[in-house]
Every structure is written in C-alpha cells, then in structure tokens.
Amino acid sequence: MPYKPPIPNPYPGLPILNSSISHPETLVALSLSTTNSPDLNNAARRPRWQGLIEAYRPYLPVTATTPVVTLLEGNTPLIPVPAIAKLIGKGVQVYVKYDGLNPTGSFKDRGMTMAISKAKEAGAKAVICASTGNTSAAAAAYARRGGMRAFVVIPEGYVALGKLAQALMYGAEVLSIKGNFDRALDIVREMAQTYPVTLVNSINPYRLEGQKTAAFEVVDDLGNAPDWLCIPVGNAGNITAYWMGFCQYHQENKCDRLPRMMGFQASGASPLITGQPVMHPETVATAIRIGNPANWERAIAVQQASQGKFRDVTDAEILEAYRLLASQEGVFCEPASAASVAGLLKVKDEVPAEATVVCVLTGNGLKDPDNAIEHSNNPLKPGIEPTIEAVAEVMGF
Ligand code: F0G
C-alpha cells in the first residue's frame, strides 16, 4: 500500500467538516496556506479603509491639522438589482448604492464625519440639528465620538423607532417638539445664531462636501458616471451633494459624462413638484416628510443643469418598491429610500435603452421596524405547537 499522508485539518480544534472532505483539494490548499510562514510585511495586503476623509482628502476642505472624527464611513456597495432591471427591460442595468450600510445606517454619516470634524477644528463644544431621524442618529454618534454635546430636535411621533433608539443610545439630548420637521429646522437655525451650538443640518456646507463622496464612489465603481441617478428628495441636500461630486470628478476627468438627476418625493410631501411649500406634509416615508426643503433653490439648479426631473411617488408605490427590493433582491432599505426605485419604475418608459441607472438607497431597513412589520404583506405564522408534525403541516408538507 503506498503511503497516504493524513489530510491535515485546516481548522485545528474543530472536527474535519464533511464539506471539506468532499473537496480535498481545498483542504490541501488551506493547510498549505496555514503552514507556510506568514509574510507579515505582505506588500499585497489589502489597504485598510480609513473612512471617506482619508480616501478623498484631496477633494475635501480639510488640512493636515483638521481633527478627523470618523467611524470609517463610506465605501458602501453598489449592488446590481436584476429583478428591477428586468421590470424595465431594454437592456437597462440597474444598481443600488446601498448607503444604509454606513456606521449609523444612513448616508448622513458621510456628511457628519466632515461637519463634526470641522466643528471640532473650530473648537465647538456642542452641535444641534433638526431631524426626521437619520441626521439625529449620525449627529449624535459623531458628536459624542468627537467629545461634543449633541442636541437633536425631532417632530414628535414621526421618527422611526430605530432612529430614536440610536439618538438616545449615542447620548444625544433629544428634544421632541409638537410640530413637524420644517418647524424644528426653523428653530435650530435660529438657535445656532444665538447660542454656542454649531448647526449640522445640510445647510452646513461641510455636510454636502462629505456627502458628495458617494458620487465619487459610484464613478470609482462603475468606471464612469451612470446615465441616470435616481434619488429620494427631502431637504434636497443629498441630490445637491451628488451633483457636486459628479461635477468635480468630471472636471478631474474621472468620468466623461454627467448623469441626469432624477429626484423623487412622496406625493404627500412634494413641494418641488407642486412648486410651493406643503404646510402639512404627510407620508409613510417619515424620513422625507418635509414641506419646505432647506436646499430648494439648489435642487432646482441641479435638476436644470443635469436635464433631470422631479417626480412624486405615492405611498403605495413606495411600499411596493420597498417590498420588491427586500423580497426579490435581498436589499432591505427604509421606506424613504425605496422612493428612488419606486420613481424609476414609475418613469421606466423614459429610460433610454442600454442605460446604466443608479438608485440611491439612503437608509437601512432596520431603522423602521414598525413599517416593515406593518407593510411586509408577509404575516407571521404564530402559535404553532412545538412538534415536527405541526411545523411540517404549516409548511405545507
Ligand atoms: N432618505 C433618508 C433615509 C433620509 O433620512 C433623508 C433625509 C432623505 C432620504 C432625504 O435627503 O434631505 O438630503 O434630500 N433625512 C433628514 C433627516 C431630513 O433629518 O434625517 P435630503
């Protein structure tokens, strides 16, 4: 009998797994890689992501002495969504920029790393913002990490549970007013002029500087700008920031075209479509329940310069896209984010054949468990006897 060396166990301490035995070549490869002496100065090591300020430093208003407050935000995935692309047809490619994977679960982290770093540089001891939830979570996390107080003013009863939990846990001082977001924003704007607190809403220019890096990432991933960018619009800071990013990269010859910027608002909160402020905005997508966007003029300028469009999407359309993304694509975003996909589907006949489209998913689905459970259309099967027969029966076997 020829000598057969024993297959070394690649996972010392664990029994050899059946899955490994059926692929002995994997075992040998694994054991070789574990027995070779590690090259600790390995030049091929993947560089560590150090957050968006480090990644895009030359494009951002920071200096060598700016104290960078970061949670290593950015570098979020651009995920193909073939089921949605199929609904559009015509060879159109659709991706989602899943910014819900940032450290506090929304795109706001991009702006907040900049705004808080600059506030710290200026010696601020406290920051303030009005918020429908996500800004408050990001402001709280970054301000506390930077050693500052965070005051957040929110509309009572209209902030998703996860966002409220975050603001409280991060240690913000949460002030819940009996008024809507627009009123909260008026209040904090004035407060910041009178009291020693730095405003970190998107009228703070550093917020948009940080947020524009999402456009850089899209171009870095695709190798060019997409034909269309679909994005939910509330205060219109993010659509402005994306446009800034695309334009800056275009000037640097990192892309040879600019996208059409397609902004989508909820029908009950669509001042950019109706052309006038909405006094009592209403939508299931509480993140964009905004009647008087702070960046109104900029949004119009972006729409015109990019030959884009603003459209509204109903709550029913938002919820349909919300379910579709989760149940067909495995991507769970919050309702406001799904407005970008709802909008794309609504105007699908206008999408040019073979176009590349990016939809921005601004926030994580886990932010809003109440809406998820209420609108999943997928009821829990409760009260089953704890036996195999009972479970199998409910499974339909
Ligand atoms: N999507 C989500 C999940 C948001 O939280 C927001 C805004 C938007 C889209 C709209 O972005 O305002 O730049 O047009 N949320 C703000 C907040 C208002 O307080 O968290 P925008």
Residues whose N, C-alpha, C, O or C-beta is under 5 A from the ligand:
A	BS01	F0G	A130 S131 T132 G133 N134 T135 S136 P232 V233 G234 N235 A236 G237 N238 I239 A287 A336 S337 T362 G363
